[in-house]
């Protein structure tokens, strides 16, 4: 009976599986919970690339998924990329069912590695997938040998004396002992400990000197990085030639003082190197931060530039105030995508590019992708916008992007004729600190992304933008009642150009949430000039204090006033609780209220707004 139970347990264990849910955040390889995913250009003309909406896969690209145990099921959550054809997908083993458009694609079978290949035409967009692993459905487990005495387990011969592994201590070679390596330098194992203490994708915030030997050159990124961008990618270990699994990845590191490598032989297996930069835990891989943010401080490689007498840097390799003024030129076409959120608030995405291959659906660079803060209309794009996000690609592996947020830049669009031509003029600040500008006239094709329908744009005039210079536009930070705000923004599609503060009573709470980026509370609510009055003004997802507002609270909201499809509102403003007096709509003289708006301290007192120096705004 015990033998039967043992065998049954073995079979059950072999059939167990677990699912790994993976969110794609870049085009880099993924290592998560024993599952590895590699996105590769393969035989395609363009490598997989990360865009604002997800990972874009092009014709003939491959996706290789592997695991330590058999993979039994994979579910892809595919999305259609705009107007581009929804590409086919095939697997080298197992059975794969692909949707005809946006939806789930499912692979089933039993294999430790599956290679998926995108078809010869079209594109795919991937955000999430789920991988189930285990031996279930695979090989039949071996029948365990009958134990000689199942009730008397055999003890190990010497359980208290495990086999002593080889040394893991780093030894600095003789030729490097004259380098004056900083005392705070750490080895590979210490770097791994620091990374292990970081959350997923968290950066160390501190730069380290990491010492070790080049274990292996990265099979995908090293050669292409050296040839195309002058950076190196390789694994480091403490003991030369040990081929240790306790390694550390120097990812896209530059040469001496952050300079590009010019010699392919400047990094080789067996080199003793000191790498300087921030560390990160990238989906379980312990590595330096990428895109040239780290560099080799010194190396024993004879081809390493300036390696004999390195200088210890006093400042980070990235300057605090980089040069500005990079102009993006050459774009001739633009795809305009209209979206709406669950509350009906619309937005435009603009994809500007030089040319598009109709057969492969691959772009000719440069390509500029812009997301504006809010749409003014579904059928017109003229006007001036704040940017939520922007990025530019000079090649498939050369790109810069901005941070997410409504203050990242600006864009002015104006039609220049009746044949679909528009001028796009604007700028944005990228994460590298540089300001990128553009002023291009392009042919625009507009598309309703949610309903897969083409939009025929109809501008009110070919000469004048749809944001008029209204004489009653309030001054910055002007204090307004709800009625005054409604009167100012009464015109259709009105949107102010400067902050105002609207005050009144909360008469209805609509929604509440915690902001994903900041962790702060956000709340949507209706306001009126009197308690229990009619709904006159809406604060749409305003940042509020720790405690959410309730009906009857007297509050003030600061931000850009707009008329959104007939609703007078401020979206994403800053809200504060006001002290109420016996007389409605009166702000207490003795108690000033402070709020932060666009990194500026605003003090509300006596019905007026002041800056920190006491000057009235």
Long-range contacts (C-beta under 8 A, 24 or more apart in sequence): 2-150, 2-151, 3-146, 3-147, 3-150, 6-144, 6-147, 6-150, 7-143, 7-144, 10-141, 10-143, 10-144, 11-141, 14-134, 14-135, 14-136, 14-141, 15-134, 15-135, 15-136, 16-134, 16-135, 16-136, 17-72, 17-132, 17-133, 17-134, 17-135, 17-136, 18-132, 18-133, 18-134, 19-73, 19-130, 19-131, 19-132, 19-133, 20-130, 20-131, 20-132, 20-133, 21-128, 21-129, 21-130, 22-128, 22-129, 22-130, 22-131, 23-127, 23-128, 24-54, 24-55, 24-126, 24-127, 24-128, 24-129, 25-50, 25-201, 26-50, 26-55, 27-55, 28-282, 28-290, 29-220, 29-285, 30-283, 31-283, 31-284, 31-285, 32-283, 32-284, 33-284, 34-67, 34-68, 34-69, 34-133, 35-65, 35-66, 35-67, 35-71, 35-131, 35-133, 36-65, 36-66, 36-67, 37-63, 37-64, 37-65, 37-129, 38-63, 38-64, 38-220, 39-63, 40-64, 40-220, 41-396, 42-117, 44-118, 44-360, 44-362, 45-357, 45-360, 45-362, 46-360, 46-362, 46-363, 46-396, 47-396, 47-397, 49-393, 49-396, 49-399, 51-369, 51-391, 52-349, 52-369, 52-371, 52-389, 52-391, 53-79, 53-125, 53-127, 53-349, 54-79, 54-125, 54-126, 54-127, 55-125, 55-126, 55-127, 56-81, 56-123, 56-124, 56-125, 57-87, 57-118, 57-123, 57-124, 57-125, 57-126, 58-118, 58-123, 58-360, 58-361, 58-362, 59-87, 59-118, 59-119, 59-120, 59-121, 59-122, 59-123, 59-360, 59-361, 59-362, 60-117, 60-118, 60-119, 60-120, 61-117, 61-118, 62-115, 62-116, 62-117, 62-118, 63-115, 63-116, 63-118, 64-113, 64-114, 64-115, 64-116, 65-113, 65-114, 65-116, 65-131, 66-112, 66-113, 66-114, 67-112, 67-113, 67-131, 67-133, 68-112, 68-133, 69-112, 69-133, 69-134, 69-135, 70-110, 70-111, 70-112, 70-133, 70-134, 70-135, 70-136, 70-137, 70-138, 70-139, 71-109, 71-110, 71-111, 71-112, 71-113, 71-114, 71-131, 71-132, 71-133, 72-108, 72-109, 72-110, 72-132, 72-133, 72-134, 72-136, 72-137, 72-138, 73-106, 73-107, 73-108, 73-130, 73-131, 73-132, 74-106, 74-107, 74-114, 74-129, 74-130, 74-131, 74-132, 75-104, 75-105, 75-106, 75-107, 75-129, 75-130, 76-104, 76-105, 76-106, 76-107, 76-126, 76-129, 77-103, 77-104, 77-126, 77-127, 77-128, 77-129, 78-102, 78-103, 78-104, 78-105, 78-124, 78-125, 78-126, 79-124, 79-125, 79-126, 79-127, 80-125, 80-452, 81-123, 81-124, 81-125, 82-335, 82-337, 82-351, 82-447, 82-449, 83-335, 83-445, 83-447, 84-122, 84-123, 84-361, 85-121, 85-122, 85-123, 85-361, 86-122, 86-123, 86-124, 87-118, 87-119, 87-121, 87-122, 87-123, 87-124, 88-118, 88-119, 88-122, 89-116, 89-117, 89-118, 89-119, 89-124, 90-116, 90-117, 90-119, 91-115, 91-116, 91-117, 92-116, 92-117, 108-137, 109-137, 110-135, 110-136, 110-137, 110-138, 110-139, 121-359, 121-360, 121-361, 122-361, 123-361, 166-239, 166-242, 167-239, 168-238, 168-239, 168-242, 168-244, 168-246, 169-238, 169-239, 170-211, 170-212, 170-238, 170-239, 171-239, 172-211, 172-272, 173-272, 173-300, 175-272, 175-300, 176-272, 176-274, 176-298, 176-300, 179-274, 179-298, 179-310, 180-312, 181-209, 181-211, 181-274, 181-298, 182-209, 182-312, 184-208, 184-209, 185-209, 185-210, 185-211, 185-274, 186-210, 186-211, 187-211, 187-212, 187-238, 188-212, 188-236, 188-237, 188-238, 188-246, 188-247, 188-248, 189-238, 189-246, 191-248, 191-279, 191-286, 192-246, 192-248, 192-286, 194-279, 195-248, 195-279, 195-280, 195-281, 195-286, 195-287, 196-281, 196-286, 198-279, 198-280, 198-281, 199-281, 200-281, 200-282, 200-283, 200-284, 201-280, 201-281, 201-282, 201-283, 202-280, 202-281, 203-278, 203-279, 203-280, 203-289, 204-278, 204-279, 204-280, 205-278, 206-278, 207-276, 207-277, 207-278, 207-294, 207-316, 208-276, 208-277, 208-278, 208-279, 209-274, 209-275, 209-276, 209-297, 210-236, 210-248, 210-250, 210-274, 210-275, 210-276, 210-279, 210-288, 211-272, 211-273, 211-274, 212-236, 212-237, 212-238, 212-248, 212-272, 212-273, 212-275, 213-237, 213-238, 213-239, 213-240, 213-241, 213-270, 213-271, 213-272, 213-273, 214-267, 214-268, 214-269, 214-270, 214-271, 214-273, 215-242, 215-243, 215-244, 215-247, 215-269, 216-243, 216-247, 216-269, 217-267, 217-268, 217-269, 218-249, 218-251, 221-251, 221-252, 222-267, 223-264, 224-397, 225-252, 226-261, 226-264, 226-267, 227-264, 228-397, 229-260, 229-292, 229-397, 229-398, 230-254, 230-255, 230-259, 230-260, 230-261, 230-262, 231-260, 231-261, 231-292, 232-261, 232-266, 232-267, 232-296, 234-267, 236-273, 236-275, 240-270, 240-272, 241-270, 248-286, 248-287, 249-285, 249-286, 249-287, 249-288, 250-275, 250-287, 250-288, 250-294, 250-296, 251-282, 251-287, 251-288, 251-289, 251-290, 251-294, 252-288, 252-290, 252-291, 252-292, 252-294, 253-277, 253-288, 253-292, 253-294, 253-295, 253-296, 254-292, 254-294, 254-295, 254-296, 254-317, 255-295, 255-296, 255-304, 255-305, 256-295, 256-296, 256-297, 256-298, 256-304, 256-305, 256-306, 256-307, 256-310, 257-295, 257-306, 257-313, 257-317, 258-292, 258-295, 258-317, 259-295, 259-305, 261-305, 262-305, 263-303, 263-305, 265-301, 265-303, 266-299, 266-301, 266-303, 266-304, 266-305, 267-296, 267-299, 267-301, 267-304, 268-301, 271-299, 271-300, 271-301, 271-304, 272-299, 272-300, 273-297, 273-298, 273-299, 273-300, 273-301, 274-298, 274-299, 276-313, 276-317, 277-317, 293-317, 293-318, 318-432, 319-433, 320-433, 321-433, 322-432, 322-433, 322-434, 323-434, 324-433, 324-434, 324-435, 325-434, 325-435, 325-437, 326-434, 326-435, 326-436, 326-437, 327-436, 327-437, 327-438, 327-439, 328-366, 328-368, 328-392, 328-436, 328-437, 328-438, 328-440, 329-366, 329-438, 329-440, 330-354, 330-366, 330-440, 331-366, 331-367, 331-368, 331-438, 331-440, 331-442, 332-440, 332-442, 332-443, 333-442, 333-443, 333-444, 333-445, 334-422, 334-424, 334-442, 334-443, 334-444, 334-445, 335-444, 335-445, 335-447, 336-381, 336-444, 336-445, 336-446, 336-447, 336-455, 336-457, 337-446, 337-447, 337-449, 338-375, 338-378, 338-446, 338-447, 338-448, 338-449, 338-450, 338-455, 339-449, 339-450, 340-450, 343-540, 344-565, 345-374, 345-540, 345-564, 345-571, 346-374, 346-375, 346-378, 347-371, 347-372, 347-373, 347-374, 347-375, 347-388, 348-372, 348-375, 348-381, 348-385, 349-449, 350-411, 350-424, 352-424, 352-438, 352-440, 352-442, 365-393, 365-394, 365-395, 365-396, 366-392, 366-393, 366-394, 367-392, 367-393, 368-392, 368-393, 368-438, 369-393, 370-411, 370-426, 370-428, 372-411, 373-406, 374-495, 374-562, 374-564, 374-571, 376-466, 376-467, 376-493, 376-495, 377-466, 377-493, 378-448, 378-455, 379-455, 379-456, 379-457, 379-458, 380-457, 380-458, 380-459, 380-460, 380-466, 381-413, 381-422, 381-444, 381-446, 381-457, 381-459, 382-413, 382-414, 382-415, 382-422, 382-459, 382-460, 382-465, 382-466, 383-412, 383-413, 383-465, 383-466, 383-467, 383-495, 384-410, 384-411, 384-412, 384-413, 384-465, 384-467, 384-497, 385-410, 385-411, 385-412, 385-413, 386-410, 386-411, 387-411, 387-426, 387-428, 390-428, 390-436, 392-436, 400-430, 400-431, 400-432, 400-434, 400-436, 401-430, 401-431, 402-428, 402-429, 402-430, 402-431, 403-431, 404-517, 405-517, 406-572, 407-598, 412-465, 413-465, 414-465, 415-457, 415-459, 415-462, 416-441, 416-462, 417-462, 418-462, 419-443, 420-444, 420-445, 420-457, 466-493, 467-495, 467-497, 470-494, 473-497, 473-498, 474-498, 474-500, 474-561, 475-617, 476-500, 476-617, 477-501, 477-558, 477-602, 477-609, 477-617, 478-609, 479-503, 479-556, 479-604, 479-607, 479-608, 479-609, 480-561, 481-529, 481-585, 482-527, 482-528, 482-529, 482-536, 482-537, 483-529, 483-536, 485-536, 485-537, 485-561, 485-568, 486-536, 486-537, 486-568, 488-561, 489-561, 489-562, 489-563, 489-568, 490-563, 490-568, 491-563, 492-563, 492-566, 493-563, 494-561, 494-562, 494-563, 495-560, 495-561, 495-562, 495-563, 496-560, 496-561, 496-562, 497-560, 498-560, 499-558, 499-559, 499-560, 499-597, 499-598, 500-558, 500-559, 500-560, 500-561, 500-570, 501-556, 501-557, 501-558, 501-602, 501-604, 501-609, 502-527, 502-537, 502-539, 502-556, 502-557, 502-558, 502-561, 502-570, 503-554, 503-555, 503-556, 503-557, 503-578, 503-585, 503-587, 504-528, 504-529, 504-536, 504-537, 504-554, 504-555, 504-585, 505-529, 505-530, 505-531, 505-532, 505-533, 505-552, 505-553, 505-554, 505-555, 505-584, 506-549, 506-550, 506-551, 506-552, 506-553, 506-554, 506-555, 507-531, 507-532, 507-533, 507-534, 507-535, 507-551, 508-535, 508-551, 509-548, 509-549, 509-550, 509-551, 510-538, 511-541, 512-548, 513-541, 515-543, 518-543, 520-544, 521-545, 521-546, 521-548, 522-572, 523-548, 523-549, 523-575, 525-549, 527-555, 527-557, 529-584, 529-585, 530-584, 530-585, 531-584, 536-568, 537-568, 537-569, 538-567, 538-568, 538-569, 538-570, 539-569, 539-570, 539-573, 539-575, 540-564, 540-567, 540-569, 540-570, 540-571, 540-572, 541-571, 541-572, 542-570, 542-572, 542-573, 542-574, 542-575, 543-572, 543-573, 543-574, 543-575, 544-575, 545-575, 545-576, 545-577, 549-575, 549-577, 553-577, 554-578, 554-579, 554-580, 556-587, 556-593, 556-595, 556-604, 558-595, 558-597, 558-602, 558-609, 559-597, 573-597, 576-604, 578-604
